């Protein structure tokens, strides 16, 4: 796998969707900017009046114009580097930078997370649990929904814009030193990873929760030695870079398993499980498997989420309320709980449970923006960042279970390098109609091309094309309103983290 000319590091749910910085920054300073980007500003003024209040877990632009200007300068400089759709299978540059910075990633223990889907939600749950037990946490996740500062969190909140700028400027001279002596400059993702590790050491944090960008072995985050390695469910995504089977993809992701670590495995395909278990044996790592050592005992749909009984490594945790929808989030919660237990040394040889009230309080406070997130009522508009068939299938099942819409309208904007047909086929049973559209990045699939596939999946009478996202949202909301105020129709916006982020902005979630 390492012989291929790969392209870069990224992923939440395993996506590589963030070259938009260069485009957005350029568009904001160019009078001839792309109208698809201009509509994000103009359309938001029209739509946001109908939506709810802003959410604090996704920060808005800085209110201070000087801070905002400085942040835009940093974003512009980052945008000038290799984007997240490029990957060079090497750790040479990031290791060189860590050496110059004094190995900040060695200053704290870490929980390292890989997988295809569910990484960011699992990271947020782990962070919430650790914070509830009075540990100072640092969390690094990608891609972001709206603001680059979301990627680096301290104590459960995105890093302040001022601190983000300061951290970048602090390491910038050392970044330039590495740039000058290596064949290729450090990438966007490598610089952000270094910023996160430096910010965590400077805080300092008690524990870092780190999500890989893409894969594992060659991911820039893998200069870290996680005491706990978490592998969320592996499915097919980035097959041109990671492999064409789940077993091959697992080979890349298994690279985060380090000697003597504890490996927490979500339920996996057989070939992926075999690869991961082999790696654990080679590294003399302890393994905890969902369905064996831990898991979901029971779950019930509840208002605003679900009520769970989880079996951890040390015992059961009943009546845990999770304010997220879907069976997949229940399984993410079980994985997160086991990871935190493993971090605290709880297992077969130290059978005990974490304080139940603290666990309940932590899970009840979990948020995961853009993951079946309700952003409007009457009609209900839900955002979900599913971008591959496995993620779409999980979202479709969760929407059906949790909302029971009488009629659901889909708004889909996808990236051209994804399995778009597979994604649409997963949503076909639940969408009465679908409005296909395009987000603002150059990687977005053209709306007409997407419509061509959608017609083959849904039939022409169920497909509407609206190239501009604001028009697509209005069209979908209008279709839902045709059912009447109390008929139970809804809208699901999906297909890409970027589409969801831009819809979130249009609907007033700053």
C-alpha positions in Angstrom: 0.0 0.0 0.0 2.8 2.5 0.9 4.2 2.3 -2.7 1.2 4.1 -4.1 1.4 7.8 -4.7 -1.3 8.7 -2.2 -2.5 12.1 -1.6 -3.1 13.4 2.1 -4.6 12.9 5.6 -8.2 13.5 6.6 -11.4 12.1 7.8 -14.3 12.5 10.5 -16.3 10.0 9.3 -13.4 9.2 7.1 -13.8 12.1 4.7 -11.2 14.0 2.9 -13.3 17.1 2.2 -11.5 20.3 3.1 -9.7 22.0 0.2 -12.4 24.7 0.7 -10.1 27.0 2.6 -8.3 28.4 -0.4 -11.5 28.8 -2.3 -13.4 30.4 0.5 -10.6 32.8 1.4 -10.1 33.7 -2.2 -13.8 34.2 -2.7 -14.0 36.6 0.2 -11.3 38.9 -1.3 -12.1 38.5 -5.0 -14.8 40.7 -6.6 -15.3 38.0 -9.2 -15.8 35.3 -6.7 -17.7 32.1 -7.4 -21.4 32.7 -7.1 -21.8 29.3 -5.4 -19.7 30.8 -2.5 -21.4 34.2 -2.5 -24.7 32.5 -1.9 -23.5 31.2 1.4 -23.6 34.7 2.7 -26.6 36.0 0.8 -28.7 32.9 1.3 -28.0 32.7 5.0 -29.7 36.0 5.5 -32.8 34.7 3.9 -33.0 31.3 5.6 -31.6 31.9 9.1 -34.6 34.0 10.2 -36.5 30.7 10.2 -34.1 28.7 12.3 -33.0 28.4 15.9 -30.3 30.0 17.9 -26.6 29.6 17.2 -24.8 26.6 18.7 -21.7 27.2 20.9 -19.9 24.0 19.9 -19.4 25.3 16.4 -17.8 28.8 16.8 -18.8 31.7 14.6 -16.3 34.1 13.1 -14.5 36.3 15.7 -16.5 39.3 16.7 -13.3 41.4 17.0 -12.5 42.6 13.4 -8.7 42.5 14.1 -8.9 38.9 15.4 -11.0 38.0 12.4 -8.5 39.5 10.1 -5.6 37.7 11.8 -7.5 34.4 11.6 -8.1 34.9 7.9 -4.4 35.5 7.4 -3.6 32.2 9.1 -6.3 30.4 7.1 -4.9 31.8 3.9 -1.4 30.6 4.8 -2.7 27.2 5.6 -4.6 27.1 2.4 -1.4 27.6 0.5 -0.2 24.2 1.6 -1.1 20.8 0.3 -4.8 20.3 0.9 -6.5 17.4 2.5 -7.0 15.5 -0.7 -3.3 15.0 -1.0 -1.3 12.4 0.9 2.4 11.5 0.8 2.8 8.1 2.6 5.6 9.3 4.9 6.0 10.6 8.4 9.4 12.2 7.7 8.2 15.8 7.7 5.9 15.6 10.7 8.6 13.7 12.7 11.2 16.4 11.8 8.8 19.1 13.0 8.1 17.2 16.3 11.8 16.9 16.9 12.4 20.6 16.5 9.4 21.4 18.7 10.7 19.1 21.5 8.3 16.2 21.0 5.2 17.9 22.4 3.1 14.8 21.7 5.1 13.0 24.4 4.0 15.4 27.1 0.6 13.6 27.8 -1.0 10.2 27.4 -3.4 9.8 24.5 -6.3 7.9 23.1 -5.9 7.5 19.4 -8.9 6.8 17.2 -9.2 5.4 13.7 -11.9 3.7 11.6 -14.2 4.6 8.7 -17.3 6.0 10.3 -18.1 7.4 13.8 -14.6 8.6 14.7 -15.6 12.2 15.6 -18.7 11.3 17.6 -16.7 8.6 19.5 -14.0 11.2 20.2 -16.5 13.6 21.5 -18.0 11.0 23.8 -14.6 10.0 25.1 -13.7 13.6 25.7 -17.0 14.2 27.6 -16.4 11.2 29.8 -12.8 12.1 30.7 -13.8 15.7 31.4 -16.6 14.5 33.7 -13.9 12.8 35.7 -12.0 16.1 36.1 -9.3 15.5 33.6 -8.2 18.3 31.4 -8.7 17.2 27.8 -7.4 18.1 24.4 -9.3 16.8 21.3 -8.2 16.8 17.7 -10.7 15.9 15.1 -11.3 16.4 11.4 -12.7 17.7 9.1 -14.5 20.6 10.7 -18.1 21.5 10.1 -17.8 25.3 9.8 -14.7 26.7 11.5 -11.1 25.4 11.4 -10.8 26.2 15.1 -13.3 23.4 15.8 -10.5 20.9 15.1 -8.5 21.7 18.2 -10.5 21.6 21.5 -9.5 22.2 25.1 -11.7 21.1 28.0 -14.5 20.3 25.6 -14.6 23.6 23.8 -13.1 24.7 20.5 -9.8 26.6 20.9 -10.3 30.3 20.9 -9.5 32.1 17.7 -6.8 34.1 19.5 -5.2 31.0 20.8 -5.4 29.3 17.4 -3.6 32.3 15.8 -1.0 32.4 18.6 -0.2 28.7 18.3 0.2 28.9 14.6 2.6 31.9 14.9 4.6 30.2 17.7 5.4 27.1 15.5 5.6 28.9 12.2 9.4 29.5 12.2 9.9 25.8 12.9 7.5 24.8 10.2 9.5 27.0 7.7 12.7 25.3 8.8 11.3 21.9 7.9 9.9 23.3 4.7 13.3 24.5 3.7 15.1 21.2 4.2 12.6 18.7 3.0 11.6 17.9 -0.6 8.0 18.9 0.0 6.6 21.5 2.3 4.5 20.4 5.3 0.9 19.8 4.3 -2.2 21.6 5.7 -3.0 18.6 7.9 0.6 18.2 9.1 0.7 21.8 10.3 -2.7 21.6 12.0 -1.6 18.3 13.7 1.6 20.0 15.0 -0.5 22.9 16.2 -2.8 20.6 18.1 0.0 18.7 19.8 1.8 22.0 20.7 -1.5 23.5 22.1 -2.1 20.4 24.2 1.4 20.5 25.7 1.2 24.2 26.3 -2.2 24.0 28.1 -1.2 21.4 29.5 -3.7 18.7 29.1 -4.0 15.5 31.2 -5.0 13.4 28.1 -5.3 14.0 24.4 -8.1 12.4 22.3 -6.8 12.3 18.7 -8.7 11.2 15.6 -6.7 10.2 12.6 -7.1 12.0 9.3 -7.1 9.1 7.0 -5.9 5.5 7.4 -3.4 5.2 10.3 0.1 4.0 9.4 1.1 7.1 7.4 -1.3 9.5 9.0 0.4 12.6 10.5 -1.2 12.0 13.8 0.7 8.7 14.1 3.8 10.3 15.6 1.7 9.8 18.8 1.9 6.7 20.9 -1.6 6.1 22.2 -2.0 4.1 25.4 -5.4 3.2 24.1 -6.1 2.7 20.3 -9.7 2.8 19.2 -10.9 1.3 15.9 -14.5 2.3 15.0 -16.3 0.3 12.3 -14.3 -0.2 9.1 -16.1 -0.1 5.7 -15.2 0.9 2.2 -14.1 4.5 1.7 -11.0 6.1 0.2 -10.5 2.8 -1.7 -8.2 4.4 -4.2 -5.8 5.3 -1.3 -6.4 2.7 1.5 -7.3 -0.5 -0.3 -10.3 -2.1 -2.1 -11.3 -4.5 0.7 -12.0 -3.9 4.4 -9.1 -6.2 5.2 -6.7 -4.0 3.2 -8.1 -0.9 4.7 -7.6 -2.4 8.2 -3.9 -3.0 7.4 -3.5 0.8 7.1 -5.6 1.6 10.2 -3.9 -1.0 12.3 -0.8 1.2 12.2 -2.0 3.1 15.2 -1.7 0.1 17.5 1.5 0.5 19.5 3.4 -1.9 21.8 1.6 -2.7 25.1 -1.4 -0.5 24.2 -5.0 -1.5 24.8 -7.0 -1.9 21.5 -10.7 -1.2 21.7 -12.4 -2.7 18.7 -15.9 -1.8 17.5 -17.7 -4.6 15.6 -15.8 -5.2 12.4 -16.0 -7.2 9.2 -14.3 -10.6 9.6 -11.3 -9.8 7.4 -10.7 -6.5 9.1 -11.0 -8.1 12.6 -8.4 -10.7 11.6 -6.0 -8.0 10.5 -6.5 -6.0 13.7 -6.2 -8.9 16.0 -3.0 -10.0 14.3 -1.5 -6.5 14.8 -2.5 -6.6 18.4 -0.7 -9.9 18.9 2.4 -8.6 17.2 2.5 -5.5 19.4 1.7 -7.4 22.6 -1.4 -5.3 23.0 -4.5 -6.0 25.1 -7.7 -6.3 23.1 -11.3 -5.4 24.1 -13.9 -6.4 21.5 -17.4 -5.1 21.1 -19.8 -8.0 21.5 -17.3 -9.9 23.7 -15.7 -7.8 26.4 -18.2 -4.9 26.1 -21.2 -3.7 24.2 -24.8 -2.4 24.1 -27.1 -4.4 26.4 -30.3 -2.6 25.5 -31.5 0.6 23.9 -34.8 2.4 23.8 -35.8 5.4 21.7 -36.4 8.4 24.0 -37.4 12.0 23.5 -34.3 13.8 22.1 -32.2 10.7 21.9 -32.1 7.2 23.4 -31.8 5.4 26.7 -29.1 2.8 27.0 -27.8 0.1 29.1 -24.1 -0.4 28.4 -21.8 -3.2 29.4 -18.3 -1.9 30.0 -15.1 -3.7 30.8 -15.9 -3.7 34.5 -19.7 -4.1 34.6 -23.0 -2.6 33.5 -24.2 1.0 33.3 -28.0 1.2 33.2 -30.2 4.1 32.3 -27.7 6.1 30.4 -29.3 8.9 28.3 -27.6 9.7 25.1 -28.9 12.8 23.2 -27.9 11.4 19.8 -30.0 9.3 17.4 -29.5 5.9 16.0 -28.2 2.5 16.8 -24.8 3.5 15.4 -24.4 6.2 18.1 -25.3 3.7 20.8 -22.4 1.5 19.6 -20.2 4.5 19.5 -21.1 5.1 23.1 -20.2 1.6 24.1 -16.8 2.0 22.3 -16.2 5.3 24.0 -17.0 3.9 27.5 -14.7 0.9 27.0 -11.9 3.2 25.8 -12.2 5.4 28.9 -12.3 2.4 31.2 -9.2 1.0 29.5 -7.5 4.4 30.0 -8.3 4.2 33.7 -7.0 0.6 33.8 -10.4 -1.1 34.2 -10.6 -4.5 32.7 -10.8 -8.2 33.5 -8.0 -8.0 36.0 -9.4 -4.9 37.7 -13.1 -5.4 37.6 -14.9 -2.3 38.8 -17.1 0.3 37.2 -16.7 4.0 36.8 -19.0 6.1 38.9 -22.4 5.7 37.3 -23.8 9.1 38.0 -20.7 10.7 36.4 -21.0 8.5 33.4 -24.7 9.4 33.0 -23.9 13.1 33.4 -21.2 12.9 30.8 -23.2 11.1 28.1 -26.2 13.4 28.7 -24.1 16.4 27.7 -22.6 14.9 24.5 -23.1 16.8 21.2 -22.0 16.0 17.7 -22.8 18.8 15.2 -23.9 17.6 11.8 -24.7 14.1 12.9 -28.5 13.8 12.7 -28.6 17.3 14.1 -32.0 19.0 14.2 -31.6 22.6 13.1 -35.2 23.7 12.4 -38.7 22.7 13.3 -42.0 23.0 11.3 -40.9 21.5 9.1 -38.1 19.6 10.8 -34.8 19.9 9.1 -32.1 17.4 10.0 -28.4 17.5 9.0 -26.2 14.4 8.7 -22.7 14.2 7.3 -23.0 10.7 5.9 -20.9 10.6 2.8 -20.4 6.9 2.1 -22.9 3.9 1.8 -22.2 2.6 5.3 -22.8 6.0 6.9 -25.9 6.6 4.7 -27.4 3.2 5.7 -26.8 4.0 9.4 -28.4 7.5 9.0 -31.4 6.1 7.1 -32.1 3.6 9.8 -31.7 6.1 12.5 -34.0 8.7 10.9 -36.7 6.1 10.4 -36.5 4.9 14.0 -36.2 8.3 15.7 -38.4 10.6 13.7 -41.1 8.6 11.9 -41.6 11.3 9.2 -44.7 10.9 7.1 -42.8 12.2 4.1 -39.0 12.9 4.0 -37.4 15.1 1.4 -33.6 14.6 0.9 -31.2 17.4 0.0 -28.0 15.7 -1.3 -24.7 17.4 -2.3 -21.8 14.9 -2.6 -18.1 14.9 -3.5 -17.3 13.5 -6.9 -14.7 11.0 -5.6 -17.3 9.2 -3.4 -19.5 6.2 -4.0 -22.4 8.5 -4.8 -24.6 5.7 -6.3 -24.2 3.6 -3.1 -25.0 6.6 -1.0 -28.2 7.4 -2.9 -29.3 3.7 -2.9 -29.0 3.7 0.9 -31.3 6.7 1.1 -33.8 5.6 -1.6 -36.2 3.7 0.7 -36.7 6.7 3.0 -36.7 9.7 0.6 -40.1 10.5 -1.0 -38.2 13.0 -3.2 -34.6 14.2 -3.4 -33.3 17.6 -4.3 -29.7 17.3 -5.6 -27.4 20.2 -5.3 -23.7 21.2 -5.1 -21.6 22.6 -2.3 -19.0 25.3 -2.8 -15.8 23.3 -3.3 -14.2 22.2 -6.5 -14.4 18.6 -5.4 -18.2 18.7 -5.3 -20.0 16.7 -7.9 -21.8 18.8 -10.5 -25.5 19.0 -9.7 -26.6 17.7 -13.2 -24.1 14.8 -13.0 -25.5 13.9 -9.6 -29.0 14.2 -10.9 -28.2 11.7 -13.6 -27.3 9.1 -11.1 -30.2 10.1 -8.8 -32.7 9.6 -11.7 -31.4 6.1 -12.2 -31.9 5.3 -8.5 -35.1 7.2 -7.7 -36.8 7.7 -11.1 -37.2 11.1 -12.8 -40.4 12.0 -11.0 -38.7 12.0 -7.6 -35.6 14.1 -8.5 -35.3 17.9 -8.5 -32.2 19.8 -9.4 -31.2 23.0 -7.7 -27.5 23.8 -8.3 -27.4 26.4 -5.5 -27.6 25.1 -2.0 -29.8 27.8 -0.7 -32.3 27.2 -3.5 -32.1 23.4 -2.7 -33.0 24.0 0.9 -35.9 26.3 0.1 -37.2 23.8 -2.5 -37.0 20.9 0.0 -38.7 22.9 2.8 -41.4 24.0 0.4 -42.0 20.4 -0.6 -42.2 19.4 3.1 -44.6 22.3 3.9 -47.0 21.0 1.2 -47.9 18.3 3.6 -49.3 20.8 6.1 -47.9 22.0 9.4 -48.9 18.9 11.4 -48.5 16.3 8.8 -45.0 15.2 10.0 -43.0 15.9 6.8 -39.3 16.6 7.2 -36.0 17.4 5.3 -32.7 15.6 5.6 -29.6 17.4 4.3 -26.7 15.0 3.7 -24.0 13.7 1.3 -20.9 15.6 2.6 -19.5 17.3 5.7 -19.1 20.4 3.6 -22.7 20.4 2.4 -23.8 20.0 6.0 -21.6 22.7 7.2 -22.8 25.2 4.6 -26.4 24.2 5.2 -25.8 24.8 8.9 -24.5 28.3 8.2 -27.4 29.0 5.8 -29.9 27.9 8.5 -28.3 30.2 11.1 -26.2 27.7 13.1 -23.1 30.0 13.2 
